[in-house]
């Protein structure tokens, strides 16, 4: 591993760590504008993170070491993902060969399980309620994710995201194939659920809102800051994979240098702003539905993913 490759690897991880809160802040500000509010500063997530990291951490009585250790393990899982998927380079970086799409999905699943264990270990009824509802939706989301990855594999003959990026960049027929279009739509619907952007009443501590806020109800101080940071990183990573591998695989420089990778950060930022704008527009225009309708939404995503496989079987390779 040469010095340039190491620097690019570190730059990609730093991009995820430092820009994830900013993307969350921009999304919150734009959403406020659609509601005729001024909204918080786009830097508010950084202010919140600084506040959390300075505050005292309280641990519920009766909880185990899982309550303290698991948030940091989940943070490590997201950090590892940031070093193996296409974010600021269309070519594999040193650690990219360690996992493929399936491995990345398993790391996302590991981080999710750790977050659920933290909620259960807290002993809070509110936190356990949020965790149980998250599990009920994950039972529908995980099969969809597997089918999406399988559809990508049948298109390219491999489960490597870099190979998928290069194929879609160089082949218009592959990009416009029914299999790719259907799997992209399925992943986008899944993305809305996984990042909490589905237009349902999913914020706050109301009965139908015990999801993200419910799972971290008993956390405070540094642990709460790490969990919030985990959520921002998860959103950033999923957005980046969706954009660079599925929706807009073009635009990134293939020059294997630190300068080329740095220039790709600007390209990624432009793509992310476009996607954030679309997601905010959907949140503002679509009527909110009751929480149990998430299952119907995930069923639609699963159906599109299955149809993508059928399209490949019937029509063949693009």
N, C-alpha and C positions, 0 to 999 in steps of 0.2 A: 504494500500500500504506500504510494508516494505521498509527498507532502501536499500536493495540490488536491488529490482525492480526499485526504483527511480534512483539508480546509473546507472543501465543498460539502462534505458530510456534516461538519460542525455548523456551517452556515445554514444548511437546510434545517437542522434541529433548532438553531437559534431563531430562524424565521418563524417556525411553528410556535415556539415558546413566547416570542415577543409580539408577534402580530395577531395571535389568536384573541387576546383581550380587545385589541383595536377593532377587529371585525365585529365582535359582539357589541362594542360600543357604538359603532356606526349603525348596526342594525337596530339597536334600541333608539337611537336618535331619529332615524328615518321612520321608524314605526310611530314615534311620538308625533312627527309631522303629519302623518296620515290621520291622526286623531285630533288634529288642530291644537296640539300642545307644543310647547317649546322643547321639552325633553331634556334629558341629561346631556352632559358633555360627552363627546365620543371617547374622551379619556377617562370617563367615570370608572370603567372596570379596573384601570390601573390604580386609581385612588382607592377603590374598594379593596383591592388586593393588598395595597400598602397598609390599609387600616387593619385588615384581618391578620396580617403577619405580625403586627405590633401588639395585638390584643392577647390577653391571657387565654389559654386553652383550658376548658373545663371538660372533664371526663365524667359521664354518668356513673353513679354508683352501681356496681354489679356488672359493668361491662368488662370485657377481656382486652388483651393486647391487640386483638383484631381491630378494635375501634380506632386505635392509634396508628397501627402499622399499615392497614389495608389502603388508606388514601394515598400513601406514598408509593405503595406497590402499583396501584392503578396509574399514578403519575409516571412511574417508570415504564409501564406498558405503552402509554401514549407516546412517551419520548422515544421508545424503541421503534414504534410505528413510523414516527417522523423521519427515521433514518433509512427506511427500506421501501417507501412508496414514492412514486413520481410527484414531486412537489415543485422543485425549481430546476429539475434536470430531466430531459427526455431520455437520458442514457443511465444505465445502472451505476449507482455509487457503491463504495466498498461493501457496505453491509446489506445491499439489496438482494444478494444471492441467498441470504439466510432464510427468507420466507417468500411465499408467493401470495396470490390473492387469498387463498384459503388460510395461510398462516396469518396474514393480516387480519382476516375476519376472526380467527381464534384469539388473537391478541385483543381485539375490540371486545370480544365476548368475555375474556378474562377480566378486563378492566370493569366491565359491567357487573360481573359476578362479585367482584371485590367491593364495589359500591353497594350492592344489595346486602352483602354480609355485614358491612358497616352499619347499615340502617337496622338490620335485625338485631345486631349485637348491642345497639343502644338501649333496647328495651322499651322504647317509646311506642305507644299505640299509633301515633301519627306517622312515625317513620316506617313502622312495619306495614301500615296501610298503603303508604306510597310504594314500598318495595313490592308488596303482593300484587298491586295493580300493574306495576312495571313488568313483573314476571308474566302476568296473564297476557300482556301485549307482546312480550318477547317470544312467547310460544308461537305467535303468528309471524313475527318479524324474522326470526332466525331461519326458518325454512325458505322464506323469500330470498334472503341474502345468499343462501347456498345455491339456489336455482339461478340467481343472477350471476354468480361466479362460474357456475357450470356453463351457462350460456356464453359467457366470455371465452371460456376454455374451448368450446366447440367451434367458435369463430376463428380463433388463432391457432388452435392445436396445442396451446399451452396455457398455464394459469399465471403467467408472468405479466404483471401490469405494464412493464416497459415494452414488451413485445406487442401488447395490445395497442399501446400508444403509437408505436412506430408503424404498425399495420394500418391503423385508421388514418394516420397522417399521410401515408403514401398511397392509399387505395380509396378512391371515392366510392367505388362499388361496395366495398366492405362497410364504409361509414353509412351509406344509404340503404344497406340491406335491411329487410324487415326484422331480422333477428336482432341487429344492433339497435334499431330504433325502438323496438318493443322493450328490450332489456334496459335501455336508457330511461324510458318512461317509467318502468317498474322501479328502477333504482331511485329516480327522482321522488316518486311517491313514498318509498321507504325512507328516503333522506328527510322528508318533512316530519315523519314520525320520530325518527331517531334523534333529531335535533330539537324536538319540541316545538316545531313550527306549524303543526297541523292546527287549523282554526277550530280548536275546542277550548273549553274553559279549563286550562291546564296550568294556571298560575295562581299562587296564593294558597290559603289554607282552607278553602271551601271544600265541601264533600267531593265535588267533581274536579278539584284541583290538586289532589294529594299525589303529585308525581315528583317533579324535580324538587320543589320546596319541601315536600313531605319527607323525602329520603334524608335530607340534611338537617332536619328539624332540631336535632339534639347537638349539632356541632357548633363550635365557636372557635374564635381565634385562628391559629395557624391551620388547624385541620379544616375549618370551613373555607379558608382561603385556598388550600390545595384542592379541595373538592370543586370549588367554583372554577379554578384554573383548569382542572380536568375536563369540566364540561365545555369550556371555551376551546380547549385543544381538540376535543372530540369533534366539535362542530367544524373547526378549521380543517382537520384532516379529511373528514367526509366530504366537505365542499371541494377540497383540492383534488381528491381522487375522482370525484364525479366530473369535475371540469377537465382535468388533464388526461383522463383515460376514456371518459364516455362522451361528454358533450362538446368540448372545445379542445381537442388534442393538439391543435396547431399553435404556433407563435413562440414556442420556447427555443432558444438557441441550443444547438447540439455541440457547441464548442466546449471541449472538456477543460475549462479554465475557471478560475475564481471570478474573473471579470464577467464571463458569460453567464455563470450562475447568478451573480449579483444582478445582472440585467434582467434575468428571468424573474426575479422577485417583482419587478415592476409589471411584467406581463401577468404574473399570477395575481397581483393586486387588482389590475384592471378586470380580470375575469371574475374575481371574488366580488368586486363592487357590482358588477352586472348581475351576478346570481343573487346577491343580497337584495338588490332592488326588486328582482322578480319575486323573491320569497316574501318580502315586505308587502308588495302589491297584492299577492295572494292572501296574506293575512288580513289586509285591510278590506278587500273586496268580497271575500267569501264569508258567508254567514257561519257563525259558530254552531257546532253540533254538540250533542251530548257525548259524554266520554266513551260510552260503550260503542259508539259508532266508529271508533278507531279500528275495531275488529273488521268492520265492513271495508274500511279504507285499505287495511292491510290485505284483505282478501282480494281486492281489486289489483293491488300491486303483485300479489302472488299469481293471479290469473294472467297478467301481462307477461310475467317471467316465464310461465309455462308455455304461453303462446309463442314466445320467442324461440323456445326449443322446437315446438311443432313446425314453426316457419323454417327452421334450419333443416329439419328432417324432410319436409315436403319440397322445399325449393333448393336445398343443397347449399354448398359453400358459395359465397359471393364471388 
